[in-house]
Amino acid sequence: MSEEAILSVSELTGAIKFLLERDPLLSDCWVRGEISNFTHHSSGHMYFTLKDSGSRIKSVMFASKNRSLTFLPKEGMKVIVRGNVSVFERDGQYQLYVNEMQPDGLGSLFLAFQQLKERLEKEGLFQEDRKKPLPKFPKVIGVVTSPTGAAVRDIITTIRRRYPVAHVLLYPVLVQGTEAPLTIANAIDHLNEMVEMKIDVLIVGRGGGSLEELWAFNEEIVARSIFASRIPIISAVGHETDFTIADFVADVRAATPTAAAELAVPHLLELTRHLDSTEQRLAAAMSNQLRDLRKCVDHLAQSPVFSRPTDRIRQLRQHVDHTENELELLLTKLLGNRSKRVNELTQRLSQKSPVERVMHTEERFGFVLQKMFSAMEARLGNAGHQLDRMIDKLDAYSPLHVMKRGYSLAYREEKGRHLVRSINEVQLGDRVNIRLQDGWLDCQVWGIEEEDNHDE
């Protein structure tokens, strides 16, 4: 075997890759399988495995390819993919490079519709309590639709027939194609900014069509513009059986553009009939009220109060005189009772006058006060005499008094001054301090002589 016939691993892998990429079946093929081990990398690339009951193959869909997907692949989803088979040389493993993908058995657009609908519903864009009521009598109605379709003609015709006093402001947009969602969303935003127009309600929609033709109204950008609109929005997309994301977000959903126009404005003829009926009922009610009031006036005119008014005045005067007499008698009686009660209380008060009790109390207080002062003076005198005796006694026992007779006190100098009471407390050479009557002596012990003071 020659050296030239031996291949390196890289050469062998490259040869396999070359053969796979040259095969017309493997260079552009459709494959059906179930997604497993799905990973959406931060780079945007999607890595997954396609499998069936018998085998599996590693697959990758780069970000440049998966950006065009209208749905998000998930674990366990059955799909049909289109791509080419090649070898990842670093691992020496063949894999499928996916360029297109669609759900198997379920259209990609319908799947994308379901996924977006679930996500927006979780965010609360469909909640009923966030929907705005429609005005009863709008003056300006904005219409966002194609200027050439049948929908705009139906809307304008219906509004002019039902409520010709309203003004219609048409904002032409694309309703189909890749650019349609952005133009619809921009139109809604722009009409909300036109505050000078004072638009009362918006109709956003188009005529019927397939799911692909109505898809612009299933885009997230349109849904969020409808949700953010301060002006109430009526969604009118397709026919009665067609439902779009815009229908769920809008404040009101109309089955058709014509139905949207009917919801937006009242019927002038019905309003006129209602006003006529109300006017007739009001006139009848006023007529009945006037008739009842006239009867009441006639009845009052025939009453004695109006026919003979002086009789009533005389009766009232007589009643006033009688009441005055009764009041005068009552006041006289009341004053007599009050005067009698005052006299009784005056007599009782004079009998229990506090003047004598106050004078007696003052005399007693003066006596007690004088007695208290006398007792205090006697007590203070006794205390002063006792204090003088104690001072004399204390002076007699004072060591200073004794010292005047020639006595002194000896103190040891060590560790402060301690009184020396015995010769046993000092030694020869110790320094002592002698306390005299008029000062101190600093001395040293030169001799110690003990005396026998015991009685024989």
Secondary structure in CASP SS format (residue, H / E / C, confidence):
PFRMAT SS
TARGET T0000
AUTHOR 0000-0000-0000
METHOD secondary structure of the structure
MODEL  1
M C 1.00
S C 1.00
E H 1.00
E H 1.00
A H 1.00
I C 1.00
L C 1.00
S C 1.00
V H 1.00
S H 1.00
E H 1.00
L H 1.00
T H 1.00
G H 1.00
A H 1.00
I H 1.00
K H 1.00
F H 1.00
L H 1.00
L H 1.00
E H 1.00
R H 1.00
D C 1.00
P H 1.00
L H 1.00
L H 1.00
S H 1.00
D C 1.00
C E 1.00
W E 1.00
V E 1.00
R E 1.00
G E 1.00
E E 1.00
I E 1.00
S E 1.00
N E 1.00
F E 1.00
T E 1.00
H E 1.00
H C 1.00
S C 1.00
S C 1.00
G C 1.00
H C 1.00
M E 1.00
Y E 1.00
F E 1.00
T E 1.00
L E 1.00
K E 1.00
D C 1.00
S C 1.00
G C 1.00
S C 1.00
R E 1.00
I E 1.00
K E 1.00
S E 1.00
V E 1.00
M E 1.00
F C 1.00
A H 1.00
S H 1.00
K H 1.00
N H 1.00
R C 1.00
S C 1.00
L C 1.00
T C 1.00
F C 1.00
L C 1.00
P C 1.00
K C 1.00
E C 1.00
G C 1.00
M C 1.00
K E 1.00
V E 1.00
I E 1.00
V E 1.00
R E 1.00
G E 1.00
N E 1.00
V E 1.00
S E 1.00
V E 1.00
F E 1.00
E C 1.00
R C 1.00
D C 1.00
G C 1.00
Q E 1.00
Y E 1.00
Q E 1.00
L E 1.00
Y E 1.00
V E 1.00
N E 1.00
E E 1.00
M E 1.00
Q E 1.00
P E 1.00
D C 1.00
G C 1.00
L C 1.00
G C 1.00
S H 1.00
L H 1.00
F H 1.00
L H 1.00
A H 1.00
F H 1.00
Q H 1.00
Q H 1.00
L H 1.00
K H 1.00
E H 1.00
R H 1.00
L H 1.00
E H 1.00
K H 1.00
E H 1.00
G C 1.00
L C 1.00
F C 1.00
Q C 1.00
E H 1.00
D H 1.00
R H 1.00
K C 1.00
K C 1.00
P C 1.00
L C 1.00
P C 1.00
K C 1.00
F C 1.00
P C 1.00
K C 1.00
V E 1.00
I E 1.00
G E 1.00
V E 1.00
V E 1.00
T E 1.00
S C 1.00
P C 1.00
T C 1.00
G C 1.00
A H 1.00
A H 1.00
V H 1.00
R H 1.00
D H 1.00
I H 1.00
I H 1.00
T H 1.00
T H 1.00
I H 1.00
R H 1.00
R H 1.00
R H 1.00
Y C 1.00
P C 1.00
V C 1.00
A C 1.00
H E 1.00
V E 1.00
L E 1.00
L E 1.00
Y E 1.00
P E 1.00
V C 1.00
L C 1.00
V C 1.00
Q C 1.00
G C 1.00
T C 1.00
E C 1.00
A H 1.00
P H 1.00
L H 1.00
T H 1.00
I H 1.00
A H 1.00
N H 1.00
A H 1.00
I H 1.00
D H 1.00
H H 1.00
L H 1.00
N H 1.00
E H 1.00
M C 1.00
V H 1.00
E H 1.00
M H 1.00
K C 1.00
I C 1.00
D C 1.00
V E 1.00
L E 1.00
I E 1.00
V E 1.00
G E 1.00
R E 1.00
G C 1.00
G C 1.00
G C 1.00
S C 1.00
L C 1.00
E C 1.00
E C 1.00
L C 1.00
W H 1.00
A H 1.00
F H 1.00
N H 1.00
E C 1.00
E H 1.00
I H 1.00
V H 1.00
A H 1.00
R H 1.00
S H 1.00
I H 1.00
F H 1.00
A H 1.00
S C 1.00
R C 1.00
I C 1.00
P C 1.00
I E 1.00
I E 1.00
S E 1.00
A E 1.00
V E 1.00
G C 1.00
H C 1.00
E C 1.00
T C 1.00
D C 1.00
F C 1.00
T C 1.00
I H 1.00
A H 1.00
D H 1.00
F H 1.00
V H 1.00
A C 1.00
D C 1.00
V E 1.00
R E 1.00
A C 1.00
A C 1.00
T C 1.00
P H 1.00
T H 1.00
A H 1.00
A H 1.00
A H 1.00
E H 1.00
L H 1.00
A H 1.00
V C 1.00
P C 1.00
H C 1.00
L H 1.00
L H 1.00
E H 1.00
L H 1.00
T H 1.00
R H 1.00
H H 1.00
L H 1.00
D H 1.00
S H 1.00
T H 1.00
E H 1.00
Q H 1.00
R H 1.00
L H 1.00
A H 1.00
A H 1.00
A H 1.00
M H 1.00
S H 1.00
N H 1.00
Q H 1.00
L H 1.00
R H 1.00
D H 1.00
L H 1.00
R H 1.00
K H 1.00
C H 1.00
V H 1.00
D H 1.00
H H 1.00
L H 1.00
A H 1.00
Q H 1.00
S C 1.00
P H 1.00
V H 1.00
F H 1.00
S H 1.00
R C 1.00
P H 1.00
T H 1.00
D H 1.00
R H 1.00
I H 1.00
R H 1.00
Q H 1.00
L H 1.00
R H 1.00
Q H 1.00
H H 1.00
V H 1.00
D H 1.00
H H 1.00
T H 1.00
E H 1.00
N H 1.00
E H 1.00
L H 1.00
E H 1.00
L H 1.00
L H 1.00
L H 1.00
T H 1.00
K H 1.00
L H 1.00
L H 1.00
G H 1.00
N H 1.00
R H 1.00
S H 1.00
K H 1.00
R H 1.00
V H 1.00
N H 1.00
E H 1.00
L H 1.00
T H 1.00
Q H 1.00
R H 1.00
L H 1.00
S H 1.00
Q H 1.00
K C 1.00
S C 1.00
P C 1.00
V H 1.00
E H 1.00
R H 1.00
V H 1.00
M H 1.00
H H 1.00
T H 1.00
E H 1.00
E H 1.00
R H 1.00
F H 1.00
G H 1.00
F H 1.00
V H 1.00
L H 1.00
Q H 1.00
K H 1.00
M H 1.00
F H 1.00
S H 1.00
A H 1.00
M H 1.00
E H 1.00
A H 1.00
R H 1.00
L H 1.00
G H 1.00
N H 1.00
A H 1.00
G H 1.00
H H 1.00
Q H 1.00
L H 1.00
D H 1.00
R H 1.00
M H 1.00
I H 1.00
D H 1.00
K H 1.00
L H 1.00
D H 1.00
A H 1.00
Y H 1.00
S C 1.00
P H 1.00
L H 1.00
H H 1.00
V H 1.00
M H 1.00
K C 1.00
R C 1.00
G C 1.00
Y C 1.00
S C 1.00
L E 1.00
A E 1.00
Y E 1.00
R E 1.00
E C 1.00
E C 1.00
K C 1.00
G C 1.00
R C 1.00
H E 1.00
L E 1.00
V C 1.00
R C 1.00
S C 1.00
I H 1.00
N H 1.00
E H 1.00
V C 1.00
Q C 1.00
L C 1.00
G C 1.00
D C 1.00
R E 1.00
V E 1.00
N E 1.00
I E 1.00
R E 1.00
L E 1.00
Q C 1.00
D C 1.00
G E 1.00
W E 1.00
L E 1.00
D E 1.00
C E 1.00
Q E 1.00
V C 1.00
W C 1.00
G C 1.00
I C 1.00
E C 1.00
E C 1.00
E C 1.00
D C 1.00
N C 1.00
H C 1.00
D C 1.00
E C 1.00
END
